[in-house]
Amino acid sequence: MTEIPGMDQLKKNISAYNSMKEELEQNHFGRIAVFHDGELVAIYNDRNDAYDIACEKYGLGHFSLREIGESPASFGGAAMYIDFVAVEK
């Protein structure tokens, strides 16, 4: 099965968030984290700012945004392609 574009980026970024979740939630709850290539690269107060700056710096599909402390509502159609067990290890 061919992976959809950006899925590797998403898996790395979910794993990175999960590895630092406790510290992020303690110190930055409710803010917006930007991940690129499995690394936390910035934290913003505003989702629109985070999105605009990340698009300009990394390009669409090459970063992930995550509201710190909130579970993702849905990964939409991408959910069937993510192996959540492997991501959380």
MDAnalysis code that builds the backbone (N, CA, C; Angstrom):
import MDAnalysis as mda
import numpy as np

u = mda.Universe.empty(267, n_residues=89, atom_resindex=np.repeat(np.arange(89), 3), trajectory=True)
u.add_TopologyAttr("name", ["N", "CA", "C"] * 89)
u.add_TopologyAttr("resid", np.arange(1, 90))
u.add_TopologyAttr("resname", ["MET", "THR", "GLU", "ILE", "PRO", "GLY", "MET", "ASP", "GLN", "LEU", "LYS", "LYS", "ASN", "ILE", "SER", "ALA", "TYR", "ASN", "SER", "MET", "LYS", "GLU", "GLU", "LEU", "GLU", "GLN", "ASN", "HIS", "PHE", "GLY", "ARG", "ILE", "ALA", "VAL", "PHE", "HIS", "ASP", "GLY", "GLU", "LEU", "VAL", "ALA", "ILE", "TYR", "ASN", "ASP", "ARG", "ASN", "ASP", "ALA", "TYR", "ASP", "ILE", "ALA", "CYS", "GLU", "LYS", "TYR", "GLY", "LEU", "GLY", "HIS", "PHE", "SER", "LEU", "ARG", "GLU", "ILE", "GLY", "GLU", "SER", "PRO", "ALA", "SER", "PHE", "GLY", "GLY", "ALA", "ALA", "MET", "TYR", "ILE", "ASP", "PHE", "VAL", "ALA", "VAL", "GLU", "LYS"])
u.atoms.positions = np.array([
    [0.847, -1.186, 0.000],
    [0.000, 0.000, 0.000],
    [0.886, 1.241, 0.000],
    [0.582, 2.181, -0.852],
    [1.325, 3.429, -0.931],
    [0.826, 4.381, 0.141],
    [1.772, 4.992, 0.847],
    [1.418, 5.941, 1.887],
    [1.059, 7.285, 1.262],
    [0.083, 7.962, 1.847],
    [-0.305, 9.268, 1.313],
    [0.758, 10.302, 1.674],
    [0.940, 11.318, 0.841],
    [1.954, 12.340, 1.096],
    [1.755, 13.002, 2.456],
    [2.833, 13.203, 3.169],
    [2.781, 13.865, 4.461],
    [2.520, 12.942, 5.632],
    [2.196, 11.667, 5.370],
    [1.864, 10.762, 6.460],
    [3.083, 10.464, 7.339],
    [4.253, 10.328, 6.733],
    [5.464, 10.095, 7.521],
    [5.722, 11.274, 8.451],
    [5.526, 12.480, 7.929],
    [5.678, 13.698, 8.724],
    [4.694, 13.681, 9.902],
    [3.458, 13.328, 9.638],
    [2.434, 13.289, 10.677],
    [2.793, 12.276, 11.758],
    [3.224, 11.091, 11.366],
    [3.598, 10.059, 12.347],
    [4.738, 10.528, 13.242],
    [5.767, 11.117, 12.643],
    [6.908, 11.628, 13.422],
    [6.450, 12.704, 14.394],
    [5.579, 13.582, 13.934],
    [5.153, 14.700, 14.760],
    [4.237, 14.272, 15.898],
    [3.386, 13.293, 15.653],
    [2.543, 12.750, 16.724],
    [3.416, 12.090, 17.784],
    [4.389, 11.335, 17.343],
    [5.304, 10.668, 18.264],
    [6.074, 11.691, 19.102],
    [6.534, 12.759, 18.462],
    [7.268, 13.812, 19.180],
    [6.374, 14.465, 20.226],
    [5.123, 14.783, 19.852],
    [4.201, 15.388, 20.817],
    [3.995, 14.448, 22.002],
    [3.746, 13.182, 21.714],
    [3.488, 12.222, 22.785],
    [4.679, 12.078, 23.720],
    [5.889, 12.197, 23.189],
    [7.083, 12.036, 24.026],
    [7.297, 13.219, 24.974],
    [6.722, 14.376, 24.666],
    [6.900, 15.552, 25.523],
    [5.574, 16.098, 26.036],
    [4.533, 15.305, 25.906],
    [3.173, 15.731, 26.237],
    [3.049, 16.292, 27.658],
    [3.581, 15.594, 28.630],
    [3.425, 16.010, 30.027],
    [4.040, 17.393, 30.274],
    [5.257, 17.603, 29.789],
    [5.934, 18.886, 29.975],
    [5.200, 20.000, 29.233],
    [4.772, 19.727, 28.004],
    [4.041, 20.732, 27.227],
    [2.740, 21.115, 27.911],
    [1.995, 20.130, 28.392],
    [0.711, 20.419, 29.031],
    [0.891, 21.167, 30.345],
    [1.969, 20.904, 31.031],
    [2.227, 21.591, 32.292],
    [2.617, 23.054, 32.059],
    [3.389, 23.307, 31.017],
    [3.942, 24.644, 30.811],
    [3.283, 25.473, 29.709],
    [2.526, 24.836, 28.809],
    [1.996, 25.567, 27.645],
    [0.554, 25.192, 27.302],
    [-0.210, 24.727, 28.265],
    [-1.563, 24.259, 28.010],
    [-2.382, 25.289, 27.240],
    [-3.048, 24.821, 26.177],
    [-3.931, 25.666, 25.390],
    [-3.256, 26.416, 24.258],
    [-1.936, 26.429, 24.251],
    [-1.210, 27.110, 23.172],
    [-1.074, 26.153, 21.983],
    [-0.522, 26.628, 20.877],
    [-0.407, 25.844, 19.644],
    [1.052, 25.469, 19.411],
    [1.322, 24.174, 19.370],
    [2.671, 23.671, 19.097],
    [2.809, 23.385, 17.606],
    [3.968, 23.728, 17.063],
    [4.293, 23.440, 15.670],
    [5.419, 22.416, 15.667],
    [5.174, 21.308, 14.960],
    [6.171, 20.253, 14.822],
    [6.566, 20.120, 13.362],
    [7.850, 19.879, 13.146],
    [8.381, 19.651, 11.801],
    [9.421, 18.548, 11.898],
    [9.259, 17.529, 11.088],
    [10.211, 16.423, 11.009],
    [10.498, 15.800, 12.372],
    [9.440, 15.670, 13.185],
    [9.561, 15.019, 14.488],
    [10.176, 15.878, 15.577],
    [10.228, 17.186, 15.349],
    [10.802, 18.108, 16.334],
    [9.808, 19.228, 16.632],
    [9.747, 19.637, 17.897],
    [8.989, 20.828, 18.271],
    [9.798, 22.029, 17.800],
    [9.208, 22.859, 16.942],
    [9.958, 23.992, 16.396],
    [9.444, 25.343, 16.886],
    [8.222, 25.395, 17.398],
    [7.682, 26.669, 17.887],
    [6.398, 26.434, 18.668],
    [6.071, 27.413, 19.511],
    [4.806, 27.406, 20.252],
    [4.199, 28.803, 20.105],
    [2.934, 28.843, 19.719],
    [2.237, 30.114, 19.476],
    [0.981, 30.200, 20.334],
    [0.513, 31.426, 20.508],
    [-0.754, 31.661, 21.205],
    [-1.938, 31.582, 20.253],
    [-1.699, 31.812, 18.976],
    [-2.772, 31.901, 17.997],
    [-2.589, 30.857, 16.888],
    [-3.629, 30.055, 16.645],
    [-3.565, 29.001, 15.627],
    [-3.313, 29.564, 14.225],
    [-3.947, 30.682, 13.898],
    [-3.758, 31.267, 12.566],
    [-2.323, 31.722, 12.350],
    [-1.731, 32.348, 13.370],
    [-0.325, 32.746, 13.264],
    [0.563, 31.524, 13.080],
    [0.316, 30.502, 13.885],
    [1.113, 29.278, 13.799],
    [1.029, 28.675, 12.398],
    [-0.162, 28.599, 11.870],
    [-0.375, 28.018, 10.540],
    [0.314, 28.845, 9.451],
    [0.094, 30.152, 9.471],
    [0.668, 31.016, 8.437],
    [2.192, 30.965, 8.438],
    [2.785, 31.063, 9.613],
    [4.244, 31.061, 9.717],
    [4.813, 29.704, 9.333],
    [4.175, 28.613, 9.782],
    [4.664, 27.271, 9.444],
    [4.544, 26.998, 7.945],
    [3.456, 27.449, 7.326],
    [3.308, 27.290, 5.863],
    [4.437, 27.992, 5.133],
    [4.728, 29.201, 5.562],
    [5.780, 29.979, 4.909],
    [7.157, 29.342, 5.115],
    [7.411, 28.858, 6.325],
    [8.737, 28.337, 6.653],
    [8.970, 26.912, 6.158],
    [7.955, 26.029, 6.274],
    [8.148, 24.606, 5.976],
    [7.384, 24.116, 4.750],
    [6.343, 24.814, 4.354],
    [5.515, 24.377, 3.237],
    [4.393, 23.466, 3.697],
    [3.257, 23.587, 3.048],
    [2.076, 22.803, 3.393],
    [2.385, 21.315, 3.308],
    [1.993, 20.572, 4.323],
    [2.232, 19.128, 4.370],
    [3.545, 18.746, 5.012],
    [4.314, 19.735, 5.460],
    [5.624, 19.449, 6.052],
    [5.710, 19.891, 7.511],
    [4.560, 20.040, 8.145],
    [4.508, 20.391, 9.559],
    [3.167, 19.943, 10.120],
    [3.082, 19.944, 11.449],
    [1.825, 19.621, 12.133],
    [1.587, 20.657, 13.216],
    [0.325, 21.026, 13.397],
    [-0.087, 21.893, 14.494],
    [-0.819, 21.045, 15.509],
    [-0.632, 21.357, 16.777],
    [-1.341, 20.630, 17.816],
    [-1.662, 21.582, 18.953],
    [-2.938, 21.686, 19.303],
    [-3.302, 22.464, 20.478],
    [-2.890, 21.652, 21.699],
    [-2.048, 22.220, 22.504],
    [-1.469, 21.502, 23.638],
    [-2.539, 21.228, 24.687],
    [-2.684, 19.976, 25.011],
    [-3.648, 19.551, 26.023],
    [-4.962, 19.081, 25.461],
    [-5.171, 19.259, 24.184],
    [-6.413, 18.835, 23.546],
    [-6.145, 17.632, 22.656],
    [-7.016, 16.658, 22.701],
    [-6.914, 15.521, 21.799],
    [-7.333, 15.965, 20.410],
    [-6.664, 15.453, 19.382],
    [-7.107, 15.814, 18.030],
    [-8.541, 15.357, 17.823],
    [-9.382, 16.210, 17.292],
    [-10.788, 15.863, 17.085],
    [-10.918, 14.730, 16.085],
    [-10.128, 14.793, 15.029],
    [-10.223, 13.778, 13.988],
    [-9.057, 13.926, 13.036],
    [-8.630, 12.827, 12.494],
    [-7.645, 12.869, 11.431],
    [-8.331, 12.683, 10.091],
    [-9.661, 12.712, 10.093],
    [-10.425, 12.577, 8.858],
    [-10.082, 11.290, 8.135],
    [-9.993, 11.367, 6.820],
    [-9.698, 10.201, 6.002],
    [-8.315, 9.642, 6.257],
    [-7.410, 10.440, 6.826],
    [-6.052, 9.967, 7.092],
    [-6.019, 8.951, 8.228],
    [-7.055, 8.918, 9.055],
    [-7.054, 8.032, 10.221],
    [-6.832, 6.573, 9.840],
    [-7.369, 6.160, 8.711],
    [-7.225, 4.751, 8.338],
    [-5.792, 4.408, 7.937],
    [-4.966, 5.414, 7.680],
    [-3.595, 5.164, 7.263],
    [-2.592, 5.206, 8.408],
    [-3.024, 5.667, 9.569],
    [-2.115, 5.823, 10.695],
    [-2.164, 4.584, 11.569],
    [-1.000, 4.062, 11.854],
    [-0.895, 2.943, 12.780],
    [-0.646, 3.530, 14.162],
    [-1.724, 3.772, 14.904],
    [-1.604, 4.457, 16.186],
    [-0.750, 3.672, 17.177],
    [-0.768, 2.369, 17.114],
    [0.044, 1.567, 18.020],
    [1.517, 1.853, 17.790],
    [1.938, 1.886, 16.530],
    [3.337, 2.144, 16.210],
    [3.722, 3.571, 16.551],
    [2.820, 4.520, 16.377],
    [3.115, 5.921, 16.626],
    [3.361, 6.163, 18.101],
    [2.603, 5.514, 18.964],
    [2.697, 5.799, 20.391],
    [3.825, 5.048, 21.084],
    [4.514, 4.169, 20.415],
    [5.621, 3.423, 21.043],
    [6.847, 4.261, 21.138],
])
